[in-house]
Amino acid sequence: MTNAESEIAHPAIVLRDDWLVERKTLLGHEKAQLKHYDRVNAERRRLPMVKIDKNYVFDGPNGKRSLGDPSGSHIGRADTWHRDDA
């Protein structure tokens, strides 16, 4: 064993019952985190929309397309385009 391997911190070795208590605590934290992510994502989906007056033009696989081009998809969110306005 090298010095680097001997310096790696490892978790304690415990009885299964003790491990199960710790695992259930961690599971509770993980579930709370997922609920928080769900709430944040729901808030993001409820953000109001704004009318886009500027004629944005994008380079795509089929050439240049604008938001007014009837052959393309035009749904987007302003926060994905204007990171400096956040």
C-alpha positions in Angstrom: 0.0 0.0 0.0 1.3 3.4 -0.9 1.2 6.5 1.2 -1.6 8.0 -1.0 -3.8 4.9 -0.5 -3.3 4.9 3.3 -4.3 8.6 3.5 -7.7 8.1 1.8 -10.5 8.5 4.3 -12.9 5.6 4.4 -16.3 5.4 6.2 -16.5 3.5 9.4 -17.4 -0.2 9.4 -20.6 -0.7 11.5 -23.2 -3.3 12.2 -26.0 -3.6 9.6 -28.6 -2.1 12.0 -26.5 1.0 12.5 -25.9 1.2 8.7 -29.7 0.9 8.1 -30.4 3.9 10.4 -27.8 6.0 8.5 -29.2 4.9 5.2 -32.7 5.8 6.1 -31.5 9.3 7.2 -29.7 9.7 3.9 -32.8 8.5 2.0 -34.9 11.2 3.8 -32.4 13.9 2.8 -32.4 12.6 -0.9 -36.3 12.7 -1.0 -36.3 16.2 0.5 -33.8 17.3 -2.2 -35.9 15.8 -5.0 -39.0 17.6 -3.7 -37.1 20.8 -3.6 -35.9 20.3 -7.3 -39.6 19.6 -8.2 -40.7 22.8 -6.6 -38.0 24.8 -8.4 -38.8 23.2 -11.7 -42.5 24.0 -11.2 -41.7 27.6 -10.5 -39.6 27.8 -13.7 -42.5 26.3 -15.7 -44.8 29.0 -14.3 -42.6 31.9 -15.2 -44.6 34.4 -17.3 -43.8 34.8 -21.0 -42.8 37.9 -22.8 -43.5 39.0 -26.4 -40.4 38.9 -28.5 -40.2 41.9 -30.7 -36.7 41.4 -32.0 -36.2 39.3 -35.1 -33.8 36.6 -33.9 -32.1 34.6 -36.7 -30.5 31.2 -35.9 -28.2 29.0 -37.9 -29.6 25.5 -38.1 -29.0 22.3 -40.0 -31.4 23.6 -42.7 -29.9 27.1 -43.0 -30.9 30.3 -41.3 -34.3 30.4 -39.5 -36.0 33.2 -37.7 -38.6 33.1 -34.9 -41.2 34.1 -37.5 -40.4 31.3 -39.8 -43.5 29.1 -40.1 -41.5 25.9 -40.7 -39.7 26.0 -37.4 -40.5 25.6 -33.7 -40.7 29.0 -32.0 -41.3 28.1 -28.3 -38.5 29.2 -26.1 -37.7 30.9 -22.8 -36.0 34.3 -22.6 -33.8 33.1 -19.7 -32.1 30.7 -22.0 -31.1 33.6 -24.3 -30.4 36.4 -21.9 -28.2 35.0 -19.1 -26.8 38.5 -18.3 -30.3 39.8 -17.6 -31.0 37.3 -14.7 
